């Protein structure tokens, strides 16, 4: 409901308007009144009405002066001036200020009601347009974020030359010109059905953290998986240390404030002056990221804080091995949350940290048995998988009881952990696919609704929008917006082929209020305009 404030120095007129106009029926809430502009101004600032009705000639401060001050502070406010003077100069000044309507006294109730209705319709139309523009701004941002993720994946995997990196970055409106580059991973609280540690407070903290990085051009933020983000840090060589430190301080400051005490981790690579060196930087930061399982109390993971793990000696020396490094909870943490792509790197770091004991065959056998029993306990107790079915999928069990080389031990641990992680991800994928199936069914039934949004679908299936977005992209290889757009374009092509509806009518029929935006999207996704598509007999060029 819109809020309205009345300023009129004649108390009889003011009371008549206040008491006889059916404000509620017109969609307004009457929030206050005053006898002159001077008294009205602080009340207007306090109550922030959407519409101001004011007389033009009043003592202390007249309606024109009040209108000027109000529109400076609240440019969206609509002002209706009441005047007993049929003077063109007053009307000219009112128009120049930006007053919405200028009514001559005596003003009848019906005339004021008609104007209030027109102003209400205009305000609601403007609000709808703002909401519509904001929704498409968010959709465009979603497109951009997913495209940037795919681009950075190709950069850090070494698939692009430096020239290709600059060319594709320009197409994504990314300015990668810098003297120094670095990469960082940071964790976020778990999300999704049944996620331990998830809370609305944690979600708000995560959103505030993401907003911080998205607003700063020195950081390119990308969601890497459900509970981790990757930052590409850009800057001058002398600023890189400060930018990296700010990254850590933001993550630490946000998550240490949580009452739940959600654990946080940041892994920082080594800065490099070359874009072509980012694959090596990514390999290093991925190795450091895997160390969060080995060093759960070390939240900042760098080459300095992780340090050089023990080297291998000529003789087995178990006395120098920290018992905490063979705690089965380390392996359990990997089974519970590591991605498939992290397992091999974790095993490498895990064995490197225990290398002083690897010349002892009993110690190697201990590590193999510990991995086996931890994995069996996890898949049977947590995932409900029969332990014999799990063990039957492994072809490395015959190494137990035999003398093994470090390479064989590495292969054993990798296979056992990887198989358990795959089972967990398959179970998660099955659950995710069930939720995704619900989401897609809802989209398929409502894709022509102009107000369809990620938030609306997430509410419908009782998920957070952030989690649904990640699952959608992970399972379909497309963003939510890309999927909805493809459904709408498919329907638009059908209407263009089989009906004589104008392009604007087709736009409205498939969920777009703005025909220009529809035409833009159609050409972008289909390669031609709606007019050309129809003229070409329903065929794309």
C-alpha positions as CSV (number, residue, x, y, z in Angstrom):
1,X,0.0,0.0,0.0
2,X,1.3,3.5,-0.9
3,X,1.9,6.1,1.8
4,X,0.4,9.6,1.4
5,X,1.1,12.8,3.4
6,X,-1.1,16.0,3.4
7,X,0.0,19.6,3.9
8,X,-2.7,22.3,4.0
9,X,-2.8,25.5,6.1
10,X,-6.6,25.7,6.0
11,X,-7.6,23.2,8.7
12,X,-11.2,22.8,7.4
13,X,-10.0,21.7,4.0
14,X,-7.2,19.5,5.5
15,X,-9.7,17.7,7.8
16,X,-12.2,17.3,5.1
17,X,-9.7,15.7,2.8
18,X,-8.2,13.6,5.6
19,X,-11.6,12.3,6.7
20,X,-13.6,11.9,3.5
21,X,-11.2,10.5,0.9
22,X,-11.4,6.7,1.0
23,X,-7.6,6.2,1.2
24,X,-7.7,2.5,1.8
25,X,-10.0,1.8,-1.2
26,X,-7.6,3.8,-3.4
27,X,-4.6,1.8,-2.3
28,X,-3.1,4.4,0.1
29,X,-2.2,4.6,3.8
30,X,-2.7,8.1,5.3
31,X,0.6,8.6,7.2
32,X,0.4,12.2,8.4
33,X,-0.6,15.9,8.0
34,X,0.8,19.4,8.7
35,X,-0.4,23.0,8.5
36,X,2.7,24.4,6.7
37,X,5.8,23.3,4.9
38,X,8.2,24.0,7.8
39,X,6.2,21.7,10.1
40,X,5.8,19.1,7.4
41,X,9.4,18.7,6.3
42,X,10.7,16.8,9.4
43,X,7.6,14.6,9.4
44,X,8.1,13.8,5.7
45,X,11.7,12.9,6.3
46,X,10.6,10.6,9.1
47,X,7.6,8.9,7.4
48,X,8.9,8.9,3.8
49,X,5.5,9.0,2.0
50,X,5.2,7.9,-1.7
51,X,2.9,10.8,-2.4
52,X,2.8,14.3,-1.1
53,X,-0.3,16.5,-1.4
54,X,0.4,20.2,-0.6
55,X,-1.1,23.6,-0.9
56,X,1.0,26.1,-2.8
57,X,0.4,29.2,-0.6
58,X,1.2,28.7,3.1
59,X,2.9,30.6,5.8
60,X,6.5,30.0,6.9
61,X,7.3,27.7,3.9
62,X,5.1,27.5,0.8
63,X,4.4,24.4,-1.3
64,X,6.9,25.2,-4.0
65,X,9.8,25.6,-1.6
66,X,8.7,22.4,0.2
67,X,8.5,20.5,-3.1
68,X,12.0,21.6,-4.1
69,X,13.5,20.4,-0.8
70,X,11.5,17.1,-0.8
71,X,12.4,16.2,-4.4
72,X,16.1,16.8,-3.7
73,X,16.0,14.2,-1.0
74,X,13.3,11.9,-2.4
75,X,13.3,12.2,-6.2
76,X,10.9,9.3,-6.6
77,X,8.2,10.9,-4.5
78,X,5.1,12.1,-6.4
79,X,3.8,15.6,-5.5
80,X,0.3,16.9,-6.1
81,X,0.0,20.7,-5.7
82,X,-3.4,22.3,-4.7
83,X,-3.6,26.0,-5.6
84,X,-6.3,28.6,-5.3
85,X,-4.5,30.7,-7.9
86,X,-5.0,30.3,-11.6
87,X,-1.6,31.7,-12.3
88,X,0.5,30.3,-15.2
89,X,3.8,31.3,-13.4
90,X,2.9,29.1,-10.4
91,X,2.1,26.2,-12.8
92,X,5.3,26.8,-14.7
93,X,7.4,26.7,-11.6
94,X,5.7,23.5,-10.4
95,X,6.4,21.8,-13.7
96,X,10.0,22.9,-13.6
97,X,10.4,21.5,-10.1
98,X,9.0,18.1,-11.2
99,X,5.6,18.2,-9.5
100,X,3.3,15.4,-10.8
101,X,0.0,17.3,-10.9
102,X,-1.3,20.8,-10.4
103,X,-4.9,21.1,-9.2
104,X,-6.9,24.3,-8.9
105,X,-9.1,24.9,-5.8
106,X,-11.8,24.2,-5.0
107,X,-10.8,20.6,-5.4
108,X,-13.6,18.1,-5.3
109,X,-13.2,14.8,-3.6
110,X,-14.0,12.9,-6.9
111,X,-11.4,15.0,-8.8
112,X,-8.7,14.3,-6.2
113,X,-9.6,10.6,-6.1
114,X,-9.2,10.4,-9.9
115,X,-5.8,12.0,-9.7
116,X,-4.8,9.7,-6.8
117,X,-5.8,6.7,-8.9
118,X,-3.7,7.9,-11.8
119,X,-0.7,8.6,-9.6
120,X,-1.0,5.2,-7.9
121,X,-1.1,3.4,-11.3
122,X,1.9,5.3,-12.4
123,X,3.9,4.5,-9.3
124,X,3.0,0.8,-9.5
125,X,4.0,0.8,-13.1
126,X,7.3,2.4,-12.3
127,X,7.9,-0.1,-9.4
128,X,7.0,-3.0,-11.7
129,X,9.5,-1.7,-14.3
130,X,12.2,-1.3,-11.7
131,X,11.6,-4.8,-10.4
132,X,11.6,-6.1,-14.0
133,X,14.9,-4.4,-14.8
134,X,16.4,-5.6,-11.6
135,X,15.4,-9.2,-12.3
136,X,17.0,-9.1,-15.8
137,X,20.1,-7.4,-14.3
138,X,20.4,-10.4,-12.0
139,X,19.8,-12.8,-14.8
140,X,22.5,-11.1,-16.9
141,X,24.8,-11.3,-13.9
142,X,24.1,-15.1,-13.6
143,X,24.9,-15.6,-17.3
144,X,28.1,-13.7,-16.8
145,X,29.2,-15.6,-13.6
146,X,28.7,-19.0,-15.2
147,X,30.5,-17.9,-18.4
148,X,33.4,-16.6,-16.4
149,X,33.6,-19.9,-14.4
150,X,34.0,-21.9,-17.6
151,X,36.5,-19.4,-18.9
152,X,38.7,-19.5,-15.8
153,X,38.6,-23.3,-15.8
154,X,40.1,-23.3,-19.2
155,X,42.7,-20.7,-18.2
156,X,43.9,-22.7,-15.1
157,X,44.0,-26.0,-17.0
158,X,46.3,-24.5,-19.6
159,X,43.9,-24.8,-22.5
160,X,44.3,-21.2,-23.7
161,X,47.2,-19.2,-25.0
162,X,47.8,-15.7,-23.6
163,X,46.3,-14.2,-26.7
164,X,43.2,-16.4,-26.4
165,X,42.9,-15.4,-22.7
166,X,42.9,-11.7,-23.5
167,X,40.4,-12.2,-26.5
168,X,37.9,-14.3,-24.5
169,X,38.3,-12.0,-21.4
170,X,37.3,-9.0,-23.5
171,X,34.2,-10.8,-24.7
172,X,33.3,-11.4,-21.0
173,X,34.0,-7.7,-20.1
174,X,36.9,-8.9,-17.9
175,X,40.0,-6.7,-17.7
176,X,42.9,-9.0,-16.9
177,X,45.6,-6.5,-17.5
178,X,47.7,-6.5,-14.3
179,X,51.3,-6.7,-13.1
180,X,50.6,-9.5,-10.7
181,X,48.1,-12.4,-10.4
182,X,47.2,-14.9,-7.7
183,X,44.6,-17.5,-6.9
184,X,42.8,-18.3,-3.6
185,X,40.2,-20.8,-2.5
186,X,37.9,-20.1,0.5
187,X,35.2,-22.1,2.1
188,X,31.6,-21.4,2.8
189,X,29.2,-23.0,5.3
190,X,27.5,-26.2,4.0
191,X,24.2,-25.9,2.2
192,X,21.5,-28.2,1.1
193,X,19.0,-30.6,2.8
194,X,20.3,-31.9,6.1
195,X,23.6,-30.0,5.9
196,X,25.2,-29.8,9.3
197,X,26.2,-26.3,10.3
198,X,23.8,-24.6,7.9
199,X,21.8,-21.6,9.3
200,X,20.2,-18.5,8.1
201,X,22.8,-16.5,9.9
202,X,25.6,-18.4,8.1
203,X,23.8,-17.8,4.8
204,X,23.7,-14.0,5.5
205,X,27.3,-13.9,6.4
206,X,28.2,-15.8,3.2
207,X,26.1,-13.4,1.1
208,X,27.9,-10.4,2.7
209,X,31.2,-12.0,2.0
210,X,30.3,-12.6,-1.7
211,X,29.0,-9.0,-2.0
212,X,32.4,-7.7,-0.8
213,X,34.3,-9.5,-3.5
214,X,31.8,-8.9,-6.3
215,X,32.0,-5.1,-5.7
216,X,35.8,-5.0,-6.1
217,X,37.4,-5.2,-9.6
218,X,40.6,-6.6,-8.0
219,X,38.8,-9.9,-7.4
220,X,37.2,-12.2,-9.9
221,X,34.9,-14.4,-7.9
222,X,33.8,-17.8,-9.1
223,X,31.8,-20.6,-7.4
224,X,33.9,-23.7,-7.6
225,X,31.7,-26.2,-5.9
226,X,28.8,-26.3,-3.4
227,X,30.9,-25.1,-0.5
228,X,34.0,-23.4,-2.0
229,X,34.8,-20.3,-4.1
230,X,37.8,-19.5,-6.2
231,X,39.2,-16.0,-6.4
232,X,41.4,-14.7,-9.2
233,X,43.3,-11.7,-7.7
234,X,44.6,-8.9,-9.9
235,X,46.7,-6.0,-9.0
236,X,50.0,-4.2,-9.0
237,X,53.0,-6.1,-7.7
238,X,53.3,-3.9,-4.6
239,X,49.5,-4.2,-3.8
240,X,49.3,-8.0,-4.2
241,X,50.2,-8.7,-0.6
242,X,47.6,-6.3,0.7
243,X,44.9,-7.7,-1.6
244,X,45.7,-11.2,-0.5
245,X,45.7,-10.2,3.2
246,X,42.3,-8.4,2.7
247,X,40.9,-11.6,1.3
248,X,41.9,-13.6,4.4
249,X,40.7,-10.9,6.8
250,X,37.3,-10.7,5.1
251,X,36.7,-14.5,5.3
252,X,38.1,-14.7,8.9
253,X,36.2,-11.7,10.1
254,X,32.9,-12.9,8.7
255,X,33.0,-16.5,9.9
256,X,34.6,-16.0,13.3
257,X,31.6,-13.8,14.2
258,X,29.2,-16.7,13.8
259,X,27.8,-18.1,17.0
260,X,27.9,-21.6,15.5
261,X,31.7,-21.3,15.0
262,X,31.6,-22.5,11.4
263,X,35.1,-23.5,10.4
264,X,36.7,-21.4,7.6
265,X,39.7,-22.0,5.4
266,X,41.6,-19.9,2.9
267,X,44.3,-21.3,0.6
268,X,46.6,-18.7,-1.1
269,X,48.9,-19.4,-4.0
270,X,52.1,-17.7,-4.9
271,X,51.7,-14.5,-6.9
272,X,52.9,-14.6,-10.5
273,X,53.5,-11.8,-13.0
274,X,52.4,-13.9,-16.0
275,X,48.9,-15.1,-17.0
276,X,50.6,-18.1,-18.6
277,X,51.8,-19.2,-15.2
278,X,48.3,-19.4,-13.7
279,X,48.0,-23.2,-14.3
280,X,51.1,-23.7,-12.1
281,X,49.6,-21.3,-9.5
282,X,46.4,-23.3,-9.6
283,X,48.2,-26.6,-9.1
284,X,49.9,-25.1,-6.0
285,X,46.8,-23.6,-4.5
286,X,44.9,-26.9,-5.0
287,X,47.6,-28.7,-3.1
288,X,47.4,-26.3,-0.3
289,X,43.6,-26.5,-0.3
290,X,43.9,-30.3,0.2
291,X,46.0,-29.7,3.4
292,X,42.9,-28.5,5.3
293,X,42.2,-32.1,6.0
294,X,45.7,-32.7,7.3
295,X,45.9,-29.4,9.3
296,X,42.3,-28.8,10.5
297,X,43.4,-26.1,12.9
298,X,45.4,-24.2,10.3
299,X,42.8,-22.0,8.7
300,X,45.2,-20.0,6.5
301,X,46.9,-22.4,4.0
302,X,50.0,-21.0,2.3
303,X,53.4,-22.3,1.5
304,X,54.6,-20.6,4.7
305,X,51.9,-21.8,7.1
306,X,51.8,-25.3,5.7
307,X,55.5,-25.4,5.6
308,X,57.7,-28.1,4.1
309,X,56.4,-31.4,5.3
310,X,59.0,-34.0,6.4
311,X,61.2,-35.5,3.8
312,X,61.9,-39.2,3.5
313,X,64.9,-40.5,5.5
314,X,67.0,-43.6,4.7
315,X,65.7,-45.4,7.7
316,X,62.2,-45.7,9.0
317,X,61.8,-43.5,12.0
318,X,58.3,-43.6,13.6
319,X,59.3,-41.7,16.6
320,X,59.1,-38.4,14.8
321,X,55.6,-38.9,13.4
322,X,53.0,-36.8,15.0
323,X,50.2,-39.2,16.1
324,X,47.7,-36.5,15.1
325,X,48.6,-37.1,11.5
326,X,47.4,-40.6,11.6
327,X,44.1,-39.7,13.2
328,X,41.3,-41.5,11.3
329,X,39.2,-38.4,11.5
330,X,41.5,-36.9,8.8
331,X,40.4,-39.6,6.4
332,X,36.8,-39.3,7.5
333,X,36.8,-35.6,6.8
334,X,38.0,-36.3,3.2
335,X,35.2,-38.9,2.8
336,X,32.6,-36.5,4.1
337,X,33.4,-33.4,2.0
338,X,36.3,-33.7,-0.5
339,X,35.5,-33.6,-4.2
340,X,36.6,-36.4,-6.5
341,X,39.2,-34.1,-8.0
342,X,40.8,-33.5,-4.6
343,X,41.4,-37.1,-3.6
344,X,44.6,-37.7,-5.5
345,X,46.2,-34.4,-4.3
346,X,45.2,-35.2,-0.7
347,X,46.8,-38.7,-0.8
348,X,50.0,-37.1,-2.2
349,X,50.1,-34.6,0.7
350,X,49.0,-37.2,3.3
351,X,51.8,-39.6,2.4
352,X,54.3,-36.8,2.1
353,X,53.5,-35.7,5.7
354,X,54.2,-39.3,6.9
355,X,57.1,-40.0,4.6
356,X,59.5,-40.6,7.6
357,X,57.6,-43.8,8.3
358,X,57.0,-45.2,4.9
359,X,60.1,-47.4,4.9
360,X,58.4,-49.3,7.6
361,X,56.2,-52.1,6.1
362,X,54.2,-52.5,9.3
363,X,53.4,-48.8,9.2
364,X,52.4,-49.0,5.6
365,X,50.1,-51.9,6.4
366,X,48.6,-49.9,9.3
367,X,47.8,-47.0,6.9
368,X,46.1,-49.4,4.4
369,X,44.0,-51.1,7.1
370,X,43.1,-47.7,8.6
371,X,41.9,-46.4,5.2
372,X,40.0,-49.6,4.6
373,X,38.1,-49.7,7.9
374,X,37.4,-45.9,7.9
375,X,36.0,-46.1,4.4
376,X,33.9,-49.2,5.2
377,X,32.5,-47.6,8.3
378,X,31.6,-44.5,6.4
379,X,29.9,-46.1,3.4
380,X,28.0,-48.6,5.5
381,X,27.1,-46.4,8.4
382,X,26.5,-43.1,6.6
383,X,25.6,-44.0,3.0
384,X,23.9,-47.3,3.8
385,X,26.0,-49.2,1.3
386,X,26.7,-52.9,2.0
387,X,30.4,-53.3,3.0
388,X,30.9,-56.4,0.8
389,X,29.5,-54.5,-2.2
390,X,31.9,-51.7,-1.5
391,X,34.9,-53.9,-1.1
392,X,34.0,-55.9,-4.2
393,X,34.5,-52.8,-6.3
394,X,38.2,-52.6,-5.2
395,X,41.0,-54.5,-6.9
396,X,43.7,-53.4,-4.6
397,X,42.9,-55.4,-1.4
398,X,45.4,-58.1,-2.2
399,X,48.1,-55.6,-1.2
400,X,47.2,-56.0,2.4
401,X,49.7,-58.3,4.1
402,X,52.3,-57.8,1.3
403,X,55.4,-55.7,1.1
404,X,54.4,-52.5,-0.8
405,X,56.2,-49.7,-2.5
406,X,55.3,-46.1,-1.8
407,X,53.6,-46.0,-5.3
408,X,51.5,-49.1,-4.5
409,X,50.5,-47.6,-1.1
410,X,49.6,-44.3,-2.9
411,X,47.5,-46.3,-5.4
412,X,45.8,-48.3,-2.6
413,X,44.8,-45.2,-0.6
414,X,43.6,-43.3,-3.7
415,X,41.4,-46.2,-4.9
416,X,39.8,-46.8,-1.5
417,X,39.1,-43.1,-0.8
418,X,38.1,-42.3,-4.3
419,X,35.6,-45.2,-4.5
420,X,33.9,-44.0,-1.2
421,X,33.8,-40.4,-2.4
422,X,32.3,-41.5,-5.7
423,X,29.6,-43.4,-3.7
424,X,28.9,-40.3,-1.6
425,X,28.7,-38.0,-4.7
426,X,26.4,-40.5,-6.5
427,X,24.1,-40.5,-3.4
428,X,24.2,-36.7,-3.4
429,X,23.6,-36.5,-7.1
430,X,20.6,-38.8,-6.8
431,X,19.2,-36.5,-4.1
432,X,20.1,-33.5,-6.2
433,X,18.5,-34.9,-9.3
434,X,15.3,-35.5,-7.3
435,X,15.3,-31.8,-6.2
436,X,16.3,-30.8,-9.7
437,X,13.4,-32.8,-11.2
438,X,11.0,-30.9,-8.9
439,X,12.5,-27.6,-9.9
440,X,12.4,-28.4,-13.6
441,X,8.8,-29.6,-13.4
442,X,7.8,-26.4,-11.8
443,X,9.7,-24.4,-14.4
444,X,8.2,-26.4,-17.3
445,X,4.7,-25.5,-15.9
446,X,5.5,-21.8,-15.3
447,X,8.2,-20.7,-17.7
448,X,5.8,-18.2,-19.4
449,X,5.1,-16.4,-16.1
450,X,6.9,-13.1,-16.3
451,X,7.7,-13.1,-12.6
452,X,9.3,-16.6,-12.7
453,X,12.7,-16.4,-10.8
454,X,15.3,-18.5,-9.2
455,X,14.1,-17.4,-5.8
456,X,10.5,-18.3,-6.6
457,X,11.4,-21.8,-7.7
458,X,13.7,-22.3,-4.7
459,X,10.8,-21.3,-2.3
460,X,8.5,-23.7,-4.1
461,X,10.8,-26.7,-3.4
462,X,12.1,-25.4,0.0
463,X,15.7,-24.8,-0.9
464,X,18.0,-21.8,-0.7
465,X,18.3,-20.0,-4.0
466,X,22.1,-20.2,-3.8
467,X,22.1,-23.9,-3.4
468,X,19.6,-24.5,-6.1
469,X,21.7,-22.3,-8.5
470,X,24.8,-24.4,-7.8
471,X,22.9,-27.8,-8.1
472,X,21.2,-26.6,-11.3
473,X,24.5,-25.6,-13.0
474,X,26.3,-28.7,-11.7
475,X,23.7,-31.2,-12.9
476,X,22.6,-29.6,-16.2
477,X,25.7,-27.7,-17.3
478,X,23.6,-24.6,-17.8
479,X,22.4,-21.8,-15.5
480,X,18.8,-21.5,-14.3
481,X,18.4,-18.5,-16.6
482,X,19.8,-20.3,-19.6
483,X,17.3,-23.1,-19.1
484,X,14.3,-20.8,-18.7
485,X,15.4,-18.8,-21.7
486,X,15.7,-21.9,-23.8
487,X,12.2,-23.0,-22.9
488,X,10.9,-19.5,-23.7
489,X,12.7,-19.4,-27.0
490,X,11.4,-22.8,-28.0
491,X,7.8,-21.6,-27.3
492,X,8.5,-18.3,-29.1
493,X,9.7,-20.2,-32.3
494,X,6.5,-22.2,-32.2
495,X,4.3,-19.1,-31.9
496,X,6.2,-17.4,-34.7
497,X,5.8,-20.4,-37.0
498,X,2.1,-21.2,-36.3
499,X,0.4,-17.9,-35.5
500,X,0.3,-14.4,-36.8
501,X,0.9,-12.8,-33.4
502,X,3.1,-9.7,-33.5
503,X,6.6,-9.9,-32.0
504,X,5.4,-7.9,-28.9
505,X,2.5,-10.3,-28.4
506,X,4.8,-13.3,-28.7
507,X,7.1,-11.7,-26.1
508,X,4.3,-11.3,-23.7
509,X,3.1,-14.8,-24.3
510,X,6.4,-16.3,-23.4
511,X,7.1,-14.2,-20.3
512,X,8.7,-11.0,-21.5
513,X,7.0,-7.7,-20.8
514,X,9.6,-5.7,-22.8
515,X,9.4,-6.6,-26.5
516,X,12.8,-5.0,-27.1
517,X,14.4,-7.2,-24.6
518,X,12.7,-10.2,-26.1
519,X,14.0,-9.3,-29.6
520,X,17.5,-8.9,-28.1
521,X,17.4,-12.3,-26.4
522,X,15.9,-14.0,-29.5
523,X,18.7,-12.7,-31.8
524,X,21.4,-13.5,-29.2
525,X,20.2,-17.1,-28.7
526,X,18.7,-17.9,-32.2
527,X,21.0,-16.0,-34.5
528,X,18.3,-13.9,-36.1
529,X,15.5,-11.5,-35.2
530,X,11.9,-12.8,-34.7
531,X,10.9,-11.0,-37.9
532,X,13.7,-12.7,-39.9
533,X,12.8,-16.1,-38.3
534,X,9.2,-15.8,-39.4
535,X,10.1,-14.4,-42.9
536,X,12.5,-17.4,-43.3
537,X,9.6,-19.8,-42.8
538,X,10.4,-20.7,-39.3
539,X,14.1,-21.6,-40.0
540,X,17.2,-20.1,-38.4
541,X,19.9,-19.0,-40.8
